[in-house]
């Protein structure tokens, strides 16, 4: 089992690959599972 947390970080500044993002404060976010595109868009994230 993996822990899942909700956190706030700086804006995303770089997409490293299909599963990893880097934020302005240096945090690397790893994405697992399916992404709800509509919800992601509603939260202000661009499709690219």
mmCIF file as Biopython writes it, N, C-alpha, C and O atoms, coordinates in Angstrom:
data_model
#
loop_
_atom_site.group_PDB
_atom_site.id
_atom_site.type_symbol
_atom_site.label_atom_id
_atom_site.label_alt_id
_atom_site.label_comp_id
_atom_site.label_asym_id
_atom_site.label_entity_id
_atom_site.label_seq_id
_atom_site.pdbx_PDB_ins_code
_atom_site.Cartn_x
_atom_site.Cartn_y
_atom_site.Cartn_z
_atom_site.occupancy
_atom_site.B_iso_or_equiv
_atom_site.auth_seq_id
_atom_site.auth_asym_id
_atom_site.pdbx_PDB_model_num
ATOM 1   N N  . UNK A ? 1  ? 0.829   -1.190 0.000   1.0 0.0 1  A 1 
ATOM 2   C CA . UNK A ? 1  ? 0.000   0.000  0.000   1.0 0.0 1  A 1 
ATOM 3   C C  . UNK A ? 1  ? 0.871   1.251  0.000   1.0 0.0 1  A 1 
ATOM 4   O O  . UNK A ? 1  ? 1.942   1.284  0.605   1.0 0.0 1  A 1 
ATOM 5   N N  . UNK A ? 2  ? 0.385   2.275  -0.692  1.0 0.0 2  A 1 
ATOM 6   C CA . UNK A ? 2  ? 1.100   3.546  -0.734  1.0 0.0 2  A 1 
ATOM 7   C C  . UNK A ? 2  ? 0.239   4.620  -0.106  1.0 0.0 2  A 1 
ATOM 8   O O  . UNK A ? 2  ? -0.978  4.651  -0.294  1.0 0.0 2  A 1 
ATOM 9   N N  . UNK A ? 3  ? 0.882   5.498  0.641   1.0 0.0 3  A 1 
ATOM 10  C CA . UNK A ? 3  ? 0.169   6.637  1.205   1.0 0.0 3  A 1 
ATOM 11  C C  . UNK A ? 3  ? -0.103  7.659  0.122   1.0 0.0 3  A 1 
ATOM 12  O O  . UNK A ? 3  ? 0.722   7.876  -0.765  1.0 0.0 3  A 1 
ATOM 13  N N  . UNK A ? 4  ? -1.251  8.276  0.199   1.0 0.0 4  A 1 
ATOM 14  C CA . UNK A ? 4  ? -1.610  9.334  -0.732  1.0 0.0 4  A 1 
ATOM 15  C C  . UNK A ? 4  ? -1.913  10.559 0.099   1.0 0.0 4  A 1 
ATOM 16  O O  . UNK A ? 4  ? -2.686  10.495 1.055   1.0 0.0 4  A 1 
ATOM 17  N N  . UNK A ? 5  ? -1.307  11.671 -0.263  1.0 0.0 5  A 1 
ATOM 18  C CA . UNK A ? 5  ? -1.545  12.893 0.484   1.0 0.0 5  A 1 
ATOM 19  C C  . UNK A ? 5  ? -2.004  14.012 -0.421  1.0 0.0 5  A 1 
ATOM 20  O O  . UNK A ? 5  ? -1.747  14.013 -1.625  1.0 0.0 5  A 1 
ATOM 21  N N  . UNK A ? 6  ? -2.677  14.949 0.174   1.0 0.0 6  A 1 
ATOM 22  C CA . UNK A ? 6  ? -3.064  16.158 -0.540  1.0 0.0 6  A 1 
ATOM 23  C C  . UNK A ? 6  ? -2.187  17.274 -0.001  1.0 0.0 6  A 1 
ATOM 24  O O  . UNK A ? 6  ? -2.056  17.441 1.211   1.0 0.0 6  A 1 
ATOM 25  N N  . UNK A ? 7  ? -1.599  18.022 -0.888  1.0 0.0 7  A 1 
ATOM 26  C CA . UNK A ? 7  ? -0.704  19.085 -0.469  1.0 0.0 7  A 1 
ATOM 27  C C  . UNK A ? 7  ? -0.841  20.256 -1.412  1.0 0.0 7  A 1 
ATOM 28  O O  . UNK A ? 7  ? -1.413  20.139 -2.496  1.0 0.0 7  A 1 
ATOM 29  N N  . UNK A ? 8  ? -0.315  21.378 -0.989  1.0 0.0 8  A 1 
ATOM 30  C CA . UNK A ? 8  ? -0.245  22.538 -1.867  1.0 0.0 8  A 1 
ATOM 31  C C  . UNK A ? 8  ? 1.222   22.825 -2.110  1.0 0.0 8  A 1 
ATOM 32  O O  . UNK A ? 8  ? 2.043   22.758 -1.195  1.0 0.0 8  A 1 
ATOM 33  N N  . UNK A ? 9  ? 1.534   23.139 -3.326  1.0 0.0 9  A 1 
ATOM 34  C CA . UNK A ? 9  ? 2.908   23.416 -3.688  1.0 0.0 9  A 1 
ATOM 35  C C  . UNK A ? 9  ? 2.926   24.611 -4.618  1.0 0.0 9  A 1 
ATOM 36  O O  . UNK A ? 9  ? 1.893   25.216 -4.907  1.0 0.0 9  A 1 
ATOM 37  N N  . UNK A ? 10 ? 4.095   24.930 -5.069  1.0 0.0 10 A 1 
ATOM 38  C CA . UNK A ? 10 ? 4.268   26.020 -6.023  1.0 0.0 10 A 1 
ATOM 39  C C  . UNK A ? 10 ? 3.710   25.596 -7.384  1.0 0.0 10 A 1 
ATOM 40  O O  . UNK A ? 10 ? 3.391   24.423 -7.579  1.0 0.0 10 A 1 
ATOM 41  N N  . UNK A ? 11 ? 3.588   26.526 -8.318  1.0 0.0 11 A 1 
ATOM 42  C CA . UNK A ? 11 ? 3.090   26.191 -9.659  1.0 0.0 11 A 1 
ATOM 43  C C  . UNK A ? 11 ? 3.982   25.167 -10.363 1.0 0.0 11 A 1 
ATOM 44  O O  . UNK A ? 11 ? 5.187   25.101 -10.124 1.0 0.0 11 A 1 
ATOM 45  N N  . UNK A ? 12 ? 3.366   24.378 -11.227 1.0 0.0 12 A 1 
ATOM 46  C CA . UNK A ? 12 ? 4.116   23.426 -12.042 1.0 0.0 12 A 1 
ATOM 47  C C  . UNK A ? 12 ? 4.869   24.215 -13.101 1.0 0.0 12 A 1 
ATOM 48  O O  . UNK A ? 12 ? 4.281   25.025 -13.817 1.0 0.0 12 A 1 
ATOM 49  N N  . UNK A ? 13 ? 6.168   23.976 -13.197 1.0 0.0 13 A 1 
ATOM 50  C CA . UNK A ? 13 ? 6.991   24.722 -14.145 1.0 0.0 13 A 1 
ATOM 51  C C  . UNK A ? 13 ? 7.553   23.857 -15.267 1.0 0.0 13 A 1 
ATOM 52  O O  . UNK A ? 13 ? 7.991   24.378 -16.292 1.0 0.0 13 A 1 
ATOM 53  N N  . UNK A ? 14 ? 7.541   22.530 -15.076 1.0 0.0 14 A 1 
ATOM 54  C CA . UNK A ? 14 ? 8.153   21.673 -16.090 1.0 0.0 14 A 1 
ATOM 55  C C  . UNK A ? 14 ? 7.518   20.284 -16.063 1.0 0.0 14 A 1 
ATOM 56  O O  . UNK A ? 14 ? 7.258   19.720 -15.001 1.0 0.0 14 A 1 
ATOM 57  N N  . UNK A ? 15 ? 7.279   19.759 -17.243 1.0 0.0 15 A 1 
ATOM 58  C CA . UNK A ? 15 ? 6.842   18.366 -17.381 1.0 0.0 15 A 1 
ATOM 59  C C  . UNK A ? 15 ? 8.075   17.560 -17.743 1.0 0.0 15 A 1 
ATOM 60  O O  . UNK A ? 15 ? 8.641   17.742 -18.821 1.0 0.0 15 A 1 
ATOM 61  N N  . UNK A ? 16 ? 8.495   16.678 -16.858 1.0 0.0 16 A 1 
ATOM 62  C CA . UNK A ? 16 ? 9.710   15.904 -17.082 1.0 0.0 16 A 1 
ATOM 63  C C  . UNK A ? 16 ? 9.475   14.748 -18.047 1.0 0.0 16 A 1 
ATOM 64  O O  . UNK A ? 16 ? 10.317  14.456 -18.896 1.0 0.0 16 A 1 
ATOM 65  N N  . UNK A ? 17 ? 8.331   14.096 -17.912 1.0 0.0 17 A 1 
ATOM 66  C CA . UNK A ? 17 ? 7.904   13.040 -18.831 1.0 0.0 17 A 1 
ATOM 67  C C  . UNK A ? 17 ? 6.408   12.840 -18.623 1.0 0.0 17 A 1 
ATOM 68  O O  . UNK A ? 17 ? 5.761   13.679 -17.996 1.0 0.0 17 A 1 
ATOM 69  N N  . UNK A ? 18 ? 5.849   11.759 -19.128 1.0 0.0 18 A 1 
ATOM 70  C CA . UNK A ? 18 ? 4.396   11.554 -19.046 1.0 0.0 18 A 1 
ATOM 71  C C  . UNK A ? 18 ? 3.891   11.389 -17.617 1.0 0.0 18 A 1 
ATOM 72  O O  . UNK A ? 18 ? 2.696   11.551 -17.370 1.0 0.0 18 A 1 
ATOM 73  N N  . UNK A ? 19 ? 4.772   11.070 -16.674 1.0 0.0 19 A 1 
ATOM 74  C CA . UNK A ? 19 ? 4.340   10.770 -15.313 1.0 0.0 19 A 1 
ATOM 75  C C  . UNK A ? 19 ? 4.952   11.658 -14.235 1.0 0.0 19 A 1 
ATOM 76  O O  . UNK A ? 19 ? 4.608   11.524 -13.060 1.0 0.0 19 A 1 
ATOM 77  N N  . UNK A ? 20 ? 5.854   12.563 -14.615 1.0 0.0 20 A 1 
ATOM 78  C CA . UNK A ? 20 ? 6.531   13.378 -13.596 1.0 0.0 20 A 1 
ATOM 79  C C  . UNK A ? 20 ? 6.481   14.860 -13.950 1.0 0.0 20 A 1 
ATOM 80  O O  . UNK A ? 20 ? 6.705   15.254 -15.094 1.0 0.0 20 A 1 
ATOM 81  N N  . UNK A ? 21 ? 6.180   15.669 -12.933 1.0 0.0 21 A 1 
ATOM 82  C CA . UNK A ? 21 ? 6.117   17.121 -13.067 1.0 0.0 21 A 1 
ATOM 83  C C  . UNK A ? 21 ? 7.033   17.741 -12.025 1.0 0.0 21 A 1 
ATOM 84  O O  . UNK A ? 21 ? 7.215   17.181 -10.944 1.0 0.0 21 A 1 
ATOM 85  N N  . UNK A ? 22 ? 7.614   18.900 -12.343 1.0 0.0 22 A 1 
ATOM 86  C CA . UNK A ? 22 ? 8.449   19.621 -11.379 1.0 0.0 22 A 1 
ATOM 87  C C  . UNK A ? 22 ? 7.779   20.951 -11.067 1.0 0.0 22 A 1 
ATOM 88  O O  . UNK A ? 22 ? 7.293   21.636 -11.967 1.0 0.0 22 A 1 
ATOM 89  N N  . UNK A ? 23 ? 7.757   21.314 -9.784  1.0 0.0 23 A 1 
ATOM 90  C CA . UNK A ? 23 ? 7.166   22.581 -9.370  1.0 0.0 23 A 1 
ATOM 91  C C  . UNK A ? 23 ? 8.256   23.630 -9.189  1.0 0.0 23 A 1 
ATOM 92  O O  . UNK A ? 23 ? 9.444   23.308 -9.161  1.0 0.0 23 A 1 
ATOM 93  N N  . UNK A ? 24 ? 7.839   24.888 -9.068  1.0 0.0 24 A 1 
ATOM 94  C CA . UNK A ? 24 ? 8.785   25.994 -8.926  1.0 0.0 24 A 1 
ATOM 95  C C  . UNK A ? 24 ? 9.648   25.862 -7.679  1.0 0.0 24 A 1 
ATOM 96  O O  . UNK A ? 24 ? 10.772  26.364 -7.649  1.0 0.0 24 A 1 
ATOM 97  N N  . UNK A ? 25 ? 9.136   25.193 -6.647  1.0 0.0 25 A 1 
ATOM 98  C CA . UNK A ? 25 ? 9.926   25.025 -5.424  1.0 0.0 25 A 1 
ATOM 99  C C  . UNK A ? 25 ? 10.733  23.726 -5.414  1.0 0.0 25 A 1 
ATOM 100 O O  . UNK A ? 25 ? 11.268  23.338 -4.376  1.0 0.0 25 A 1 
ATOM 101 N N  . UNK A ? 26 ? 10.822  23.052 -6.568  1.0 0.0 26 A 1 
ATOM 102 C CA . UNK A ? 26 ? 11.679  21.880 -6.710  1.0 0.0 26 A 1 
ATOM 103 C C  . UNK A ? 26 ? 11.042  20.543 -6.381  1.0 0.0 26 A 1 
ATOM 104 O O  . UNK A ? 26 ? 11.715  19.516 -6.461  1.0 0.0 26 A 1 
ATOM 105 N N  . UNK A ? 27 ? 9.772   20.522 -6.016  1.0 0.0 27 A 1 
ATOM 106 C CA . UNK A ? 27 ? 9.087   19.266 -5.709  1.0 0.0 27 A 1 
ATOM 107 C C  . UNK A ? 27 ? 8.782   18.535 -7.011  1.0 0.0 27 A 1 
ATOM 108 O O  . UNK A ? 27 ? 8.299   19.141 -7.968  1.0 0.0 27 A 1 
ATOM 109 N N  . UNK A ? 28 ? 9.063   17.237 -7.048  1.0 0.0 28 A 1 
ATOM 110 C CA . UNK A ? 28 ? 8.719   16.423 -8.212  1.0 0.0 28 A 1 
ATOM 111 C C  . UNK A ? 28 ? 7.464   15.633 -7.867  1.0 0.0 28 A 1 
ATOM 112 O O  . UNK A ? 28 ? 7.423   14.918 -6.866  1.0 0.0 28 A 1 
ATOM 113 N N  . UNK A ? 29 ? 6.449   15.769 -8.703  1.0 0.0 29 A 1 
ATOM 114 C CA . UNK A ? 29 ? 5.172   15.095 -8.510  1.0 0.0 29 A 1 
ATOM 115 C C  . UNK A ? 29 ? 5.110   13.921 -9.477  1.0 0.0 29 A 1 
ATOM 116 O O  . UNK A ? 29 ? 5.314   14.089 -10.679 1.0 0.0 29 A 1 
ATOM 117 N N  . UNK A ? 30 ? 4.829   12.735 -8.949  1.0 0.0 30 A 1 
ATOM 118 C CA . UNK A ? 30 ? 4.708   11.534 -9.771  1.0 0.0 30 A 1 
ATOM 119 C C  . UNK A ? 30 ? 3.234   11.175 -9.867  1.0 0.0 30 A 1 
ATOM 120 O O  . UNK A ? 30 ? 2.551   11.035 -8.853  1.0 0.0 30 A 1 
ATOM 121 N N  . UNK A ? 31 ? 2.750   11.029 -11.098 1.0 0.0 31 A 1 
ATOM 122 C CA . UNK A ? 31 ? 1.343   10.725 -11.343 1.0 0.0 31 A 1 
ATOM 123 C C  . UNK A ? 31 ? 1.153   9.226  -11.511 1.0 0.0 31 A 1 
ATOM 124 O O  . UNK A ? 31 ? 1.889   8.577  -12.254 1.0 0.0 31 A 1 
ATOM 125 N N  . UNK A ? 32 ? 0.158   8.678  -10.814 1.0 0.0 32 A 1 
ATOM 126 C CA . UNK A ? 32 ? -0.197  7.262  -10.934 1.0 0.0 32 A 1 
ATOM 127 C C  . UNK A ? 32 ? -1.663  7.163  -11.297 1.0 0.0 32 A 1 
ATOM 128 O O  . UNK A ? 32 ? -2.464  7.999  -10.879 1.0 0.0 32 A 1 
ATOM 129 N N  . UNK A ? 33 ? -2.023  6.159  -12.064 1.0 0.0 33 A 1 
ATOM 130 C CA . UNK A ? 33 ? -3.427  5.910  -12.364 1.0 0.0 33 A 1 
ATOM 131 C C  . UNK A ? 33 ? -3.965  6.814  -13.455 1.0 0.0 33 A 1 
ATOM 132 O O  . UNK A ? 33 ? -3.219  7.504  -14.150 1.0 0.0 33 A 1 
ATOM 133 N N  . UNK A ? 34 ? -5.285  6.790  -13.584 1.0 0.0 34 A 1 
ATOM 134 C CA . UNK A ? 34 ? -5.956  7.565  -14.615 1.0 0.0 34 A 1 
ATOM 135 C C  . UNK A ? 34 ? -6.199  8.993  -14.143 1.0 0.0 34 A 1 
ATOM 136 O O  . UNK A ? 34 ? -6.404  9.238  -12.954 1.0 0.0 34 A 1 
ATOM 137 N N  . UNK A ? 35 ? -6.173  9.917  -15.071 1.0 0.0 35 A 1 
ATOM 138 C CA . UNK A ? 35 ? -6.430  11.320 -14.760 1.0 0.0 35 A 1 
ATOM 139 C C  . UNK A ? 35 ? -7.775  11.707 -15.353 1.0 0.0 35 A 1 
ATOM 140 O O  . UNK A ? 35 ? -8.036  11.458 -16.530 1.0 0.0 35 A 1 
ATOM 141 N N  . UNK A ? 36 ? -8.615  12.307 -14.550 1.0 0.0 36 A 1 
ATOM 142 C CA . UNK A ? 36 ? -9.920  12.796 -14.993 1.0 0.0 36 A 1 
ATOM 143 C C  . UNK A ? 36 ? -9.676  14.115 -15.734 1.0 0.0 36 A 1 
ATOM 144 O O  . UNK A ? 36 ? -9.480  15.156 -15.107 1.0 0.0 36 A 1 
ATOM 145 N N  . UNK A ? 37 ? -9.688  14.066 -17.057 1.0 0.0 37 A 1 
ATOM 146 C CA . UNK A ? 37 ? -9.340  15.244 -17.867 1.0 0.0 37 A 1 
ATOM 147 C C  . UNK A ? 37 ? -10.278 16.419 -17.620 1.0 0.0 37 A 1 
ATOM 148 O O  . UNK A ? 37 ? -9.829  17.564 -17.566 1.0 0.0 37 A 1 
ATOM 149 N N  . UNK A ? 38 ? -11.575 16.154 -17.469 1.0 0.0 38 A 1 
ATOM 150 C CA . UNK A ? 38 ? -12.528 17.242 -17.241 1.0 0.0 38 A 1 
ATOM 151 C C  . UNK A ? 38 ? -12.246 17.929 -15.907 1.0 0.0 38 A 1 
ATOM 152 O O  . UNK A ? 38 ? -12.209 19.157 -15.835 1.0 0.0 38 A 1 
ATOM 153 N N  . UNK A ? 39 ? -12.049 17.149 -14.867 1.0 0.0 39 A 1 
ATOM 154 C CA . UNK A ? 39 ? -11.771 17.728 -13.542 1.0 0.0 39 A 1 
ATOM 155 C C  . UNK A ? 39 ? -10.442 18.478 -13.545 1.0 0.0 39 A 1 
ATOM 156 O O  . UNK A ? 39 ? -10.326 19.546 -12.944 1.0 0.0 39 A 1 
ATOM 157 N N  . UNK A ? 40 ? -9.447  17.920 -14.218 1.0 0.0 40 A 1 
ATOM 158 C CA . UNK A ? 40 ? -8.150  18.573 -14.314 1.0 0.0 40 A 1 
ATOM 159 C C  . UNK A ? 40 ? -8.288  19.924 -14.999 1.0 0.0 40 A 1 
ATOM 160 O O  . UNK A ? 40 ? -7.713  20.912 -14.543 1.0 0.0 40 A 1 
ATOM 161 N N  . UNK A ? 41 ? -9.046  19.976 -16.093 1.0 0.0 41 A 1 
ATOM 162 C CA . UNK A ? 41 ? -9.287  21.225 -16.816 1.0 0.0 41 A 1 
ATOM 163 C C  . UNK A ? 41 ? -10.050 22.223 -15.950 1.0 0.0 41 A 1 
ATOM 164 O O  . UNK A ? 41 ? -9.733  23.412 -15.941 1.0 0.0 41 A 1 
ATOM 165 N N  . UNK A ? 42 ? -11.061 21.737 -15.219 1.0 0.0 42 A 1 
ATOM 166 C CA . UNK A ? 42 ? -11.841 22.610 -14.340 1.0 0.0 42 A 1 
ATOM 167 C C  . UNK A ? 42 ? -10.981 23.221 -13.231 1.0 0.0 42 A 1 
ATOM 168 O O  . UNK A ? 42 ? -11.296 24.297 -12.722 1.0 0.0 42 A 1 
ATOM 169 N N  . UNK A ? 43 ? -9.901  22.539 -12.860 1.0 0.0 43 A 1 
ATOM 170 C CA . UNK A ? 43 ? -8.997  23.037 -11.828 1.0 0.0 43 A 1 
ATOM 171 C C  . UNK A ? 43 ? -7.903  23.940 -12.394 1.0 0.0 43 A 1 
ATOM 172 O O  . UNK A ? 43 ? -6.993  24.347 -11.671 1.0 0.0 43 A 1 
ATOM 173 N N  . UNK A ? 44 ? -7.993  24.252 -13.698 1.0 0.0 44 A 1 
ATOM 174 C CA . UNK A ? 44 ? -7.094  25.236 -14.289 1.0 0.0 44 A 1 
ATOM 175 C C  . UNK A ? 44 ? -5.824  24.712 -14.920 1.0 0.0 44 A 1 
ATOM 176 O O  . UNK A ? 44 ? -4.945  25.502 -15.266 1.0 0.0 44 A 1 
ATOM 177 N N  . UNK A ? 45 ? -5.697  23.398 -15.083 1.0 0.0 45 A 1 
ATOM 178 C CA . UNK A ? 45 ? -4.498  22.855 -15.703 1.0 0.0 45 A 1 
ATOM 179 C C  . UNK A ? 45 ? -4.700  22.750 -17.207 1.0 0.0 45 A 1 
ATOM 180 O O  . UNK A ? 45 ? -5.711  22.201 -17.646 1.0 0.0 45 A 1 
ATOM 181 N N  . UNK A ? 46 ? -3.768  23.260 -18.012 1.0 0.0 46 A 1 
ATOM 182 C CA . UNK A ? 46 ? -3.895  23.149 -19.467 1.0 0.0 46 A 1 
ATOM 183 C C  . UNK A ? 46 ? -3.688  21.702 -19.922 1.0 0.0 46 A 1 
ATOM 184 O O  . UNK A ? 46 ? -3.034  20.920 -19.231 1.0 0.0 46 A 1 
ATOM 185 N N  . UNK A ? 47 ? -4.238  21.352 -21.067 1.0 0.0 47 A 1 
ATOM 186 C CA . UNK A ? 47 ? -4.150  19.977 -21.566 1.0 0.0 47 A 1 
ATOM 187 C C  . UNK A ? 47 ? -2.723  19.553 -21.899 1.0 0.0 47 A 1 
ATOM 188 O O  . UNK A ? 47 ? -2.404  18.366 -21.831 1.0 0.0 47 A 1 
ATOM 189 N N  . UNK A ? 48 ? -1.868  20.494 -22.255 1.0 0.0 48 A 1 
ATOM 190 C CA . UNK A ? 48 ? -0.492  20.127 -22.574 1.0 0.0 48 A 1 
ATOM 191 C C  . UNK A ? 48 ? 0.302   19.942 -21.322 1.0 0.0 48 A 1 
ATOM 192 O O  . UNK A ? 48 ? 1.491   19.629 -21.386 1.0 0.0 48 A 1 
#
